[in-house]
Amino acid sequence: MESLISIRDVRFAYAAGDETEQPTEVLKGISLEIQKGELVAVLGHNGSGKSTLAKLLNAILLPTSGSVQVDGMDTTDEARLFDIRQRVGMVFQNPDNQIVATIVEEDVAFALENMGVDPDEMRERVDEALKAVKMYDFREHAPHQLSGGQKQRVAIAGIIAMRPDCIVLDEPTAMLDPQGRREVMKTIKRLNRDYGITVILITHEMDEAAQCQRVVVIDHGMVRMDDVPEKVFSKVGEMKQIGLDVPQATELIHMLREAGYPLDPEIITEEACVDALTELFSQKS
């Protein structure tokens, strides 16, 4: 696979509040390669640096040292800032902070108008983006009439309309109810699968991370783990030491294994857990 984002020995420190304080270093030498077409979850407890990392990926923040490159372009190169942000779009935690218009389709078109996109092409992009997130039937609705999950899908459509190679979502389901979370995760996976968009999902929801192809665990500004979900979540003790949970299915399997039952430690879904337990009990009956 071809690399889209290269993060090389990146450090980042927030400036001190006054001259007597030291800068607060949040990232401490992170190196990662994000490949085109990947669906990557970034996990970490509060204050781990995961949201700071997200903002470095499209130059909202710039590294204190090290480099972040997007498709070969360095994020510190001001002349390439527009190109970088066209390739990497950001979706934030609160969709209300990204919705600026009073009609859904006008909101999705907002960035395209600022970019000077031709009206005919703009109409095509807006319709395509709304269809991609299953919100086309709501195109003439007022955003304030939508549910939280629907608003977040509109915010995602606004990014899709810009046709980025990558979307970074910073805790996109944190303010949503379970139904809204399911809607957004379904949309994220569809965009990755059907449109080939690279997705980087910053989350604290273990079950969401388990649906991704790769999980990166950040702890105190450093990469602690980077592997497929099955491998990461099988390290239950290490995850808990960091202060993170594992999917409920994995937790149950871990408890049964400690009780002496021969079960696969890499089970992370409810379906796989049910299958494993059914097989185990059938052998004992």
Phi and psi restraints in degrees (value plus and minus 20) as a CYANA .aco file:
   2 GLU   PHI    -114.7   -74.7
   2 GLU   PSI     115.6   155.6
   3 SER   PHI     -93.2   -53.2
   3 SER   PSI     114.6   154.6
   4 LEU   PHI    -123.6   -83.6
   4 LEU   PSI     -63.0   -23.0
   5 ILE   PHI    -144.5  -104.5
   5 ILE   PSI     107.6   147.6
   6 SER   PHI    -136.9   -96.9
   6 SER   PSI     100.7   140.7
   7 ILE   PHI    -132.7   -92.7
   7 ILE   PSI      96.5   136.5
   8 ARG   PHI    -144.0  -104.0
   8 ARG   PSI      91.2   131.2
   9 ASP   PHI      26.9    66.9
   9 ASP   PSI      29.4    69.4
  10 VAL   PHI    -103.2   -63.2
  10 VAL   PSI     109.2   149.2
  11 ARG   PHI    -140.1  -100.1
  11 ARG   PSI     125.6   165.6
  12 PHE   PHI    -164.6  -124.6
  12 PHE   PSI     112.8   152.8
  13 ALA   PHI    -149.7  -109.7
  13 ALA   PSI     112.7   152.7
  14 TYR   PHI     -98.0   -58.0
  14 TYR   PSI     121.1   161.1
  15 ALA   PHI     -82.1   -42.1
  15 ALA   PSI     128.9   168.9
  16 ALA   PHI     -88.6   -48.6
  16 ALA   PSI     131.8   171.8
  17 GLY   PHI     -88.3   -48.3
  17 GLY   PSI     -53.8   -13.8
  18 ASP   PHI    -169.8  -129.8
  18 ASP   PSI     159.8   199.8
  19 GLU   PHI     -86.9   -46.9
  19 GLU   PSI     -40.2    -0.2
  20 THR   PHI    -104.4   -64.4
  20 THR   PSI     -33.5     6.5
  21 GLU   PHI    -118.4   -78.4
  21 GLU   PSI     134.1   174.1
  22 GLN   PHI    -110.8   -70.8
  22 GLN   PSI     127.2   167.2
  23 PRO   PHI     -77.4   -37.4
  23 PRO   PSI     125.9   165.9
  24 THR   PHI    -114.2   -74.2
  24 THR   PSI      90.2   130.2
  25 GLU   PHI    -101.6   -61.6
  25 GLU   PSI     101.0   141.0
  26 VAL   PHI    -122.1   -82.1
  26 VAL   PSI     -59.6   -19.6
  27 LEU   PHI    -132.9   -92.9
  27 LEU   PSI     116.2   156.2
  28 LYS   PHI    -147.7  -107.7
  28 LYS   PSI      42.9    82.9
  29 GLY   PHI      68.1   108.1
  29 GLY   PSI      29.1    69.1
  30 ILE   PHI    -104.6   -64.6
  30 ILE   PSI     115.2   155.2
  31 SER   PHI    -150.1  -110.1
  31 SER   PSI     107.2   147.2
  32 LEU   PHI    -168.7  -128.7
  32 LEU   PSI     131.2   171.2
  33 GLU   PHI    -141.0  -101.0
  33 GLU   PSI     105.0   145.0
  34 ILE   PHI    -127.1   -87.1
  34 ILE   PSI     100.2   140.2
  35 GLN   PHI    -106.9   -66.9
  35 GLN   PSI     133.4   173.4
  36 LYS   PHI     -81.5   -41.5
  36 LYS   PSI     113.7   153.7
  37 GLY   PHI      66.0   106.0
  37 GLY   PSI     -18.0    22.0
  38 GLU   PHI     -99.1   -59.1
  38 GLU   PSI     134.4   174.4
  39 LEU   PHI    -139.1   -99.1
  39 LEU   PSI      82.8   122.8
  40 VAL   PHI    -135.8   -95.8
  40 VAL   PSI     110.5   150.5
  41 ALA   PHI    -119.7   -79.7
  41 ALA   PSI     117.8   157.8
  42 VAL   PHI    -135.2   -95.2
  42 VAL   PSI      96.4   136.4
  43 LEU   PHI    -126.8   -86.8
  43 LEU   PSI     132.8   172.8
  44 GLY   PHI     154.0   194.0
  44 GLY   PSI     129.6   169.6
  45 HIS   PHI     -92.8   -52.8
  45 HIS   PSI     150.6   190.6
  46 ASN   PHI     -77.4   -37.4
  46 ASN   PSI     111.7   151.7
  47 GLY   PHI      65.9   105.9
  47 GLY   PSI     -15.4    24.6
  48 SER   PHI     -95.0   -55.0
  48 SER   PSI     -42.3    -2.3
  49 GLY   PHI      89.7   129.7
  49 GLY   PSI     -17.6    22.4
  50 LYS   PHI     -86.9   -46.9
  50 LYS   PSI     -59.3   -19.3
  51 SER   PHI     -92.1   -52.1
  51 SER   PSI     -53.4   -13.4
  52 THR   PHI     -83.0   -43.0
  52 THR   PSI     -63.2   -23.2
  53 LEU   PHI     -78.8   -38.8
  53 LEU   PSI     -62.8   -22.8
  54 ALA   PHI     -77.9   -37.9
  54 ALA   PSI     -62.2   -22.2
  55 LYS   PHI     -93.7   -53.7
  55 LYS   PSI     -36.5     3.5
  56 LEU   PHI     -98.1   -58.1
  56 LEU   PSI     -39.2     0.8
  57 LEU   PHI     -96.5   -56.5
  57 LEU   PSI     -39.9     0.1
  58 ASN   PHI    -151.8  -111.8
  58 ASN   PSI      10.7    50.7
  59 ALA   PHI      48.7    88.7
  59 ALA   PSI       3.5    43.5
  60 ILE   PHI     -85.5   -45.5
  60 ILE   PSI     -59.5   -19.5
  61 LEU   PHI    -139.3   -99.3
  61 LEU   PSI     135.3   175.3
  62 LEU   PHI    -137.4   -97.4
  62 LEU   PSI     123.8   163.8
  63 PRO   PHI     -84.5   -44.5
  63 PRO   PSI     125.4   165.4
  64 THR   PHI     -88.1   -48.1
  64 THR   PSI     -57.7   -17.7
  65 SER   PHI    -172.8  -132.8
  65 SER   PSI     147.3   187.3
  66 GLY   PHI      62.9   102.9
  66 GLY   PSI    -190.9  -150.9
  67 SER   PHI    -164.0  -124.0
  67 SER   PSI     129.2   169.2
  68 VAL   PHI    -141.5  -101.5
  68 VAL   PSI     102.2   142.2
  69 GLN   PHI    -139.0   -99.0
  69 GLN   PSI     114.6   154.6
  70 VAL   PHI    -135.0   -95.0
  70 VAL   PSI      92.4   132.4
  71 ASP   PHI      31.5    71.5
  71 ASP   PSI      20.2    60.2
  72 GLY   PHI      65.8   105.8
  72 GLY   PSI     -23.4    16.6
  73 MET   PHI    -120.2   -80.2
  73 MET   PSI     109.4   149.4
  74 ASP   PHI     -98.3   -58.3
  74 ASP   PSI     112.7   152.7
  75 THR   PHI     -86.9   -46.9
  75 THR   PSI     -35.6     4.4
  76 THR   PHI    -103.1   -63.1
  76 THR   PSI     -26.4    13.6
  77 ASP   PHI    -103.5   -63.5
  77 ASP   PSI      79.9   119.9
  78 GLU   PHI     -79.2   -39.2
  78 GLU   PSI     -48.7    -8.7
  79 ALA   PHI     -88.4   -48.4
  79 ALA   PSI     -40.0     0.0
  80 ARG   PHI    -126.3   -86.3
  80 ARG   PSI     -12.0    28.0
  81 LEU   PHI     -78.6   -38.6
  81 LEU   PSI     -64.0   -24.0
  82 PHE   PHI     -81.8   -41.8
  82 PHE   PSI     -64.7   -24.7
  83 ASP   PHI     -83.2   -43.2
  83 ASP   PSI     -61.1   -21.1
  84 ILE   PHI     -83.0   -43.0
  84 ILE   PSI     -64.4   -24.4
  85 ARG   PHI     -95.2   -55.2
  85 ARG   PSI     -38.4     1.6
  86 GLN   PHI     -94.9   -54.9
  86 GLN   PSI     -50.0   -10.0
  87 ARG   PHI    -104.1   -64.1
  87 ARG   PSI     -51.9   -11.9
  88 VAL   PHI    -143.0  -103.0
  88 VAL   PSI      90.3   130.3
  89 GLY   PHI    -118.5   -78.5
  89 GLY   PSI     131.3   171.3
  90 MET   PHI    -136.2   -96.2
  90 MET   PSI     115.8   155.8
  91 VAL   PHI    -142.1  -102.1
  91 VAL   PSI     106.9   146.9
  92 PHE   PHI    -119.2   -79.2
  92 PHE   PSI     157.0   197.0
  93 GLN   PHI     -82.9   -42.9
  93 GLN   PSI     -64.9   -24.9
  94 ASN   PHI    -122.9   -82.9
  94 ASN   PSI      88.4   128.4
  95 PRO   PHI     -81.5   -41.5
  95 PRO   PSI     -46.4    -6.4
  96 ASP   PHI     -82.4   -42.4
  96 ASP   PSI     -44.4    -4.4
  97 ASN   PHI     -97.4   -57.4
  97 ASN   PSI     -32.6     7.4
  98 GLN   PHI    -129.5   -89.5
  98 GLN   PSI     -35.3     4.7
  99 ILE   PHI    -110.6   -70.6
  99 ILE   PSI     102.4   142.4
 100 VAL   PHI    -138.5   -98.5
 100 VAL   PSI     -34.5     5.5
 101 ALA   PHI    -126.3   -86.3
 101 ALA   PSI     149.6   189.6
 102 THR   PHI    -116.7   -76.7
 102 THR   PSI     -26.5    13.5
 103 ILE   PHI    -147.9  -107.9
 103 ILE   PSI     119.1   159.1
 104 VAL   PHI     -74.8   -34.8
 104 VAL   PSI     -72.3   -32.3
 105 GLU   PHI     -85.9   -45.9
 105 GLU   PSI     -50.8   -10.8
 106 GLU   PHI     -89.4   -49.4
 106 GLU   PSI     -54.3   -14.3
 107 ASP   PHI     -86.2   -46.2
 107 ASP   PSI     -64.0   -24.0
 108 VAL   PHI     -84.0   -44.0
 108 VAL   PSI     -51.3   -11.3
 109 ALA   PHI    -102.8   -62.8
 109 ALA   PSI     -31.6     8.4
 110 PHE   PHI     -74.7   -34.7
 110 PHE   PSI     -72.2   -32.2
 111 ALA   PHI     -86.1   -46.1
 111 ALA   PSI     -54.7   -14.7
 112 LEU   PHI     -85.9   -45.9
 112 LEU   PSI     -57.2   -17.2
 113 GLU   PHI     -82.8   -42.8
 113 GLU   PSI     -62.1   -22.1
 114 ASN   PHI     -86.2   -46.2
 114 ASN   PSI     -47.6    -7.6
 115 MET   PHI    -102.6   -62.6
 115 MET   PSI     -29.4    10.6
 116 GLY   PHI      56.9    96.9
 116 GLY   PSI       9.1    49.1
 117 VAL   PHI     -89.3   -49.3
 117 VAL   PSI     120.4   160.4
 118 ASP   PHI     -76.5   -36.5
 118 ASP   PSI     117.7   157.7
 119 PRO   PHI     -73.7   -33.7
 119 PRO   PSI     -61.0   -21.0
 120 ASP   PHI     -85.6   -45.6
 120 ASP   PSI     -63.2   -23.2
 121 GLU   PHI     -87.5   -47.5
 121 GLU   PSI     -56.8   -16.8
 122 MET   PHI     -80.9   -40.9
 122 MET   PSI     -64.8   -24.8
 123 ARG   PHI     -79.0   -39.0
 123 ARG   PSI     -62.3   -22.3
 124 GLU   PHI     -84.9   -44.9
 124 GLU   PSI     -64.4   -24.4
 125 ARG   PHI     -86.7   -46.7
 125 ARG   PSI     -62.1   -22.1
 126 VAL   PHI     -83.1   -43.1
 126 VAL   PSI     -67.2   -27.2
 127 ASP   PHI     -81.8   -41.8
 127 ASP   PSI     -63.7   -23.7
 128 GLU   PHI     -82.7   -42.7
 128 GLU   PSI     -63.0   -23.0
 129 ALA   PHI     -86.3   -46.3
 129 ALA   PSI     -62.5   -22.5
 130 LEU   PHI     -87.0   -47.0
 130 LEU   PSI     -56.0   -16.0
 131 LYS   PHI     -87.1   -47.1
 131 LYS   PSI     -56.2   -16.2
 132 ALA   PHI     -83.6   -43.6
 132 ALA   PSI     -52.0   -12.0
 133 VAL   PHI    -123.2   -83.2
 133 VAL   PSI      -7.7    32.3
 134 LYS   PHI      40.2    80.2
 134 LYS   PSI      20.4    60.4
 135 MET   PHI    -143.9  -103.9
 135 MET   PSI      -5.7    34.3
 136 TYR   PHI     -82.0   -42.0
 136 TYR   PSI     -57.8   -17.8
 137 ASP   PHI     -88.0   -48.0
 137 ASP   PSI     -32.6     7.4
 138 PHE   PHI    -124.2   -84.2
 138 PHE   PSI      -6.5    33.5
 139 ARG   PHI     -81.0   -41.0
 139 ARG   PSI     -47.3    -7.3
 140 GLU   PHI    -122.2   -82.2
 140 GLU   PSI     -11.5    28.5
 141 HIS   PHI    -101.2   -61.2
 141 HIS   PSI     140.5   180.5
 142 ALA   PHI    -103.9   -63.9
 142 ALA   PSI     112.2   152.2
 143 PRO   PHI     -75.5   -35.5
 143 PRO   PSI     -53.8   -13.8
 144 HIS   PHI     -88.1   -48.1
 144 HIS   PSI     -32.5     7.5
 145 GLN   PHI    -108.2   -68.2
 145 GLN   PSI     -24.6    15.4
 146 LEU   PHI    -111.4   -71.4
 146 LEU   PSI     139.3   179.3
 147 SER   PHI     -94.7   -54.7
 147 SER   PSI     149.4   189.4
 148 GLY   PHI     -79.6   -39.6
 148 GLY   PSI     -62.9   -22.9
 149 GLY   PHI     -84.6   -44.6
 149 GLY   PSI     -59.2   -19.2
 150 GLN   PHI     -86.6   -46.6
 150 GLN   PSI     -61.0   -21.0
 151 LYS   PHI     -80.5   -40.5
 151 LYS   PSI     -62.2   -22.2
 152 GLN   PHI     -84.9   -44.9
 152 GLN   PSI     -55.5   -15.5
 153 ARG   PHI     -87.8   -47.8
 153 ARG   PSI     -54.4   -14.4
 154 VAL   PHI     -86.0   -46.0
 154 VAL   PSI     -62.0   -22.0
 155 ALA   PHI     -80.7   -40.7
 155 ALA   PSI     -60.4   -20.4
 156 ILE   PHI     -85.5   -45.5
 156 ILE   PSI     -59.1   -19.1
 157 ALA   PHI     -81.3   -41.3
 157 ALA   PSI     -57.9   -17.9
 158 GLY   PHI     -81.0   -41.0
 158 GLY   PSI     -54.3   -14.3
 159 ILE   PHI     -95.8   -55.8
 159 ILE   PSI     -62.8   -22.8
 160 ILE   PHI     -79.3   -39.3
 160 ILE   PSI     -57.3   -17.3
 161 ALA   PHI     -79.2   -39.2
 161 ALA   PSI     -45.6    -5.6
 162 MET   PHI    -100.1   -60.1
 162 MET   PSI     -26.3    13.7
 163 ARG   PHI      37.0    77.0
 163 ARG   PSI      37.3    77.3
 164 PRO   PHI     -97.9   -57.9
 164 PRO   PSI     140.7   180.7
 165 ASP   PHI    -100.0   -60.0
 165 ASP   PSI     -45.5    -5.5
 166 CYS   PHI    -161.8  -121.8
 166 CYS   PSI     122.1   162.1
 167 ILE   PHI    -140.6  -100.6
 167 ILE   PSI     108.4   148.4
 168 VAL   PHI    -124.9   -84.9
 168 VAL   PSI     102.8   142.8
 169 LEU   PHI    -134.5   -94.5
 169 LEU   PSI      96.3   136.3
 170 ASP   PHI    -117.3   -77.3
 170 ASP   PSI      80.0   120.0
 171 GLU   PHI      31.2    71.2
 171 GLU   PSI      33.2    73.2
 172 PRO   PHI     -89.4   -49.4
 172 PRO   PSI     -36.0     4.0
 173 THR   PHI    -129.7   -89.7
 173 THR   PSI     -14.7    25.3
 174 ALA   PHI     -81.1   -41.1
 174 ALA   PSI     -50.1   -10.1
 175 MET   PHI    -122.9   -82.9
 175 MET   PSI      -8.3    31.7
 176 LEU   PHI    -125.9   -85.9
 176 LEU   PSI     136.8   176.8
 177 ASP   PHI     -99.5   -59.5
 177 ASP   PSI     151.9   191.9
 178 PRO   PHI     -74.9   -34.9
 178 PRO   PSI     -60.2   -20.2
 179 GLN   PHI     -83.7   -43.7
 179 GLN   PSI     -64.0   -24.0
 180 GLY   PHI     -81.6   -41.6
 180 GLY   PSI     -59.3   -19.3
 181 ARG   PHI     -81.7   -41.7
 181 ARG   PSI     -64.1   -24.1
 182 ARG   PHI     -82.4   -42.4
 182 ARG   PSI     -61.6   -21.6
 183 GLU   PHI     -80.3   -40.3
 183 GLU   PSI     -67.0   -27.0
 184 VAL   PHI     -87.9   -47.9
 184 VAL   PSI     -62.9   -22.9
 185 MET   PHI     -84.6   -44.6
 185 MET   PSI     -58.3   -18.3
 186 LYS   PHI     -82.0   -42.0
 186 LYS   PSI     -61.3   -21.3
 187 THR   PHI     -84.6   -44.6
 187 THR   PSI     -65.5   -25.5
 188 ILE   PHI     -78.8   -38.8
 188 ILE   PSI     -66.7   -26.7
 189 LYS   PHI     -87.2   -47.2
 189 LYS   PSI     -56.3   -16.3
 190 ARG   PHI     -85.8   -45.8
 190 ARG   PSI     -62.4   -22.4
 191 LEU   PHI     -81.8   -41.8
 191 LEU   PSI     -60.4   -20.4
 192 ASN   PHI     -88.6   -48.6
 192 ASN   PSI     -65.5   -25.5
 193 ARG   PHI     -93.7   -53.7
 193 ARG   PSI     -68.1   -28.1
 194 ASP   PHI    -109.2   -69.2
 194 ASP   PSI     -47.7    -7.7
 195 TYR   PHI    -131.2   -91.2
 195 TYR   PSI     -26.5    13.5
 196 GLY   PHI      50.1    90.1
 196 GLY   PSI      -1.3    38.7
 197 ILE   PHI     -96.7   -56.7
 197 ILE   PSI     110.9   150.9
 198 THR   PHI     -89.5   -49.5
 198 THR   PSI     111.9   151.9
 199 VAL   PHI    -145.2  -105.2
 199 VAL   PSI     107.8   147.8
 200 ILE   PHI    -135.8   -95.8
 200 ILE   PSI      93.2   133.2
 201 LEU   PHI    -126.6   -86.6
 201 LEU   PSI      90.6   130.6
 202 ILE   PHI    -106.2   -66.2
 202 ILE   PSI     101.2   141.2
 203 THR   PHI    -171.8  -131.8
 203 THR   PSI     141.3   181.3
 204 HIS   PHI    -138.2   -98.2
 204 HIS   PSI     -12.5    27.5
 205 GLU   PHI    -114.0   -74.0
 205 GLU   PSI      92.6   132.6
 206 MET   PHI     -84.0   -44.0
 206 MET   PSI     -58.0   -18.0
 207 ASP   PHI     -87.6   -47.6
 207 ASP   PSI     -48.4    -8.4
 208 GLU   PHI     -91.3   -51.3
 208 GLU   PSI     -64.8   -24.8
 209 ALA   PHI     -81.3   -41.3
 209 ALA   PSI     -54.5   -14.5
 210 ALA   PHI     -84.7   -44.7
 210 ALA   PSI     -39.8     0.2
 211 GLN   PHI    -106.8   -66.8
 211 GLN   PSI     -23.9    16.1
 212 CYS   PHI    -110.1   -70.1
 212 CYS   PSI     148.9   188.9
 213 GLN   PHI    -102.8   -62.8
 213 GLN   PSI     -44.1    -4.1
 214 ARG   PHI    -169.0  -129.0
 214 ARG   PSI     123.3   163.3
 215 VAL   PHI    -145.6  -105.6
 215 VAL   PSI     106.9   146.9
 216 VAL   PHI    -131.2   -91.2
 216 VAL   PSI     105.1   145.1
 217 VAL   PHI    -125.6   -85.6
 217 VAL   PSI     101.7   141.7
 218 ILE   PHI    -123.6   -83.6
 218 ILE   PSI     112.5   152.5
 219 ASP   PHI    -159.7  -119.7
 219 ASP   PSI     101.5   141.5
 220 HIS   PHI      29.8    69.8
 220 HIS   PSI      25.0    65.0
 221 GLY   PHI      57.5    97.5
 221 GLY   PSI      -7.9    32.1
 222 MET   PHI    -152.5  -112.5
 222 MET   PSI     135.3   175.3
 223 VAL   PHI    -100.3   -60.3
 223 VAL   PSI      97.3   137.3
 224 ARG   PHI    -113.9   -73.9
 224 ARG   PSI     -55.6   -15.6
 225 MET   PHI    -163.8  -123.8
 225 MET   PSI     131.4   171.4
 226 ASP   PHI    -177.7  -137.7
 226 ASP   PSI      80.1   120.1
 227 ASP   PHI    -185.2  -145.2
 227 ASP   PSI    -197.5  -157.5
 228 VAL   PHI     -88.1   -48.1
 228 VAL   PSI     134.4   174.4
 229 PRO   PHI     -74.6   -34.6
 229 PRO   PSI     -59.7   -19.7
 230 GLU   PHI     -79.5   -39.5
 230 GLU   PSI     -60.2   -20.2
 231 LYS   PHI     -92.3   -52.3
 231 LYS   PSI     -63.1   -23.1
 232 VAL   PHI     -84.4   -44.4
 232 VAL   PSI     -69.4   -29.4
 233 PHE   PHI     -95.8   -55.8
 233 PHE   PSI     -35.2     4.8
 234 SER   PHI     -90.4   -50.4
 234 SER   PSI     -36.6     3.4
 235 LYS   PHI    -109.6   -69.6
 235 LYS   PSI      44.5    84.5
 236 VAL   PHI     -80.1   -40.1
 236 VAL   PSI     -65.5   -25.5
 237 GLY   PHI     -82.5   -42.5
 237 GLY   PSI     -62.7   -22.7
 238 GLU   PHI     -87.3   -47.3
 238 GLU   PSI     -59.4   -19.4
 239 MET   PHI     -82.7   -42.7
 239 MET   PSI     -62.9   -22.9
 240 LYS   PHI     -88.8   -48.8
 240 LYS   PSI     -52.6   -12.6
 241 GLN   PHI     -83.8   -43.8
 241 GLN   PSI     -55.5   -15.5
 242 ILE   PHI     -92.7   -52.7
 242 ILE   PSI     -43.4    -3.4
 243 GLY   PHI      83.5   123.5
 243 GLY   PSI       0.8    40.8
 244 LEU   PHI    -136.1   -96.1
 244 LEU   PSI     133.4   173.4
 245 ASP   PHI    -110.6   -70.6
 245 ASP   PSI    -198.1  -158.1
 246 VAL   PHI    -148.5  -108.5
 246 VAL   PSI     145.0   185.0
 247 PRO   PHI     -75.1   -35.1
 247 PRO   PSI     129.2   169.2
 248 GLN   PHI     -77.8   -37.8
 248 GLN   PSI     -58.0   -18.0
 249 ALA   PHI     -81.8   -41.8
 249 ALA   PSI     -61.9   -21.9
 250 THR   PHI     -85.1   -45.1
 250 THR   PSI     -60.5   -20.5
 251 GLU   PHI     -80.3   -40.3
 251 GLU   PSI     -64.5   -24.5
 252 LEU   PHI     -84.4   -44.4
 252 LEU   PSI     -65.6   -25.6
 253 ILE   PHI     -80.7   -40.7
 253 ILE   PSI     -60.6   -20.6
 254 HIS   PHI     -81.9   -41.9
 254 HIS   PSI     -63.8   -23.8
 255 MET   PHI     -83.9   -43.9
 255 MET   PSI     -60.7   -20.7
 256 LEU   PHI     -88.8   -48.8
 256 LEU   PSI     -56.7   -16.7
 257 ARG   PHI     -84.6   -44.6
 257 ARG   PSI     -60.1   -20.1
 258 GLU   PHI     -85.4   -45.4
 258 GLU   PSI     -44.9    -4.9
 259 ALA   PHI    -104.6   -64.6
 259 ALA   PSI     -20.1    19.9
 260 GLY   PHI      83.4   123.4
 260 GLY   PSI     -14.7    25.3
 261 TYR   PHI    -105.0   -65.0
 261 TYR   PSI     113.2   153.2
 262 PRO   PHI    -100.3   -60.3
 262 PRO   PSI      64.5   104.5
 263 LEU   PHI    -139.4   -99.4
 263 LEU   PSI     133.1   173.1
 264 ASP   PHI     -89.0   -49.0
 264 ASP   PSI     100.8   140.8
 265 PRO   PHI     -91.6   -51.6
 265 PRO   PSI     -29.9    10.1
 266 GLU   PHI    -116.9   -76.9
 266 GLU   PSI      -2.7    37.3
 267 ILE   PHI     -97.5   -57.5
 267 ILE   PSI     106.9   146.9
 268 ILE   PHI    -148.0  -108.0
 268 ILE   PSI     -28.1    11.9
 269 THR   PHI    -132.8   -92.8
 269 THR   PSI     135.7   175.7
 270 GLU   PHI     -83.3   -43.3
 270 GLU   PSI     -58.6   -18.6
 271 GLU   PHI     -82.3   -42.3
 271 GLU   PSI     -66.4   -26.4
 272 ALA   PHI     -86.0   -46.0
 272 ALA   PSI     -54.7   -14.7
 273 CYS   PHI     -84.9   -44.9
 273 CYS   PSI     -66.5   -26.5
 274 VAL   PHI     -80.3   -40.3
 274 VAL   PSI     -64.4   -24.4
 275 ASP   PHI     -81.0   -41.0
 275 ASP   PSI     -63.0   -23.0
 276 ALA   PHI     -86.2   -46.2
 276 ALA   PSI     -61.5   -21.5
 277 LEU   PHI     -89.7   -49.7
 277 LEU   PSI     -58.0   -18.0
 278 THR   PHI     -81.2   -41.2
 278 THR   PSI     -64.0   -24.0
 279 GLU   PHI     -85.6   -45.6
 279 GLU   PSI     -61.8   -21.8
 280 LEU   PHI     -82.0   -42.0
 280 LEU   PSI     -66.9   -26.9
 281 PHE   PHI     -90.1   -50.1
 281 PHE   PSI     -52.1   -12.1
 282 SER   PHI     -88.0   -48.0
 282 SER   PSI     -51.8   -11.8
 283 GLN   PHI     -90.5   -50.5
 283 GLN   PSI     -50.6   -10.6
 284 LYS   PHI    -106.9   -66.9
 284 LYS   PSI     -34.8     5.2
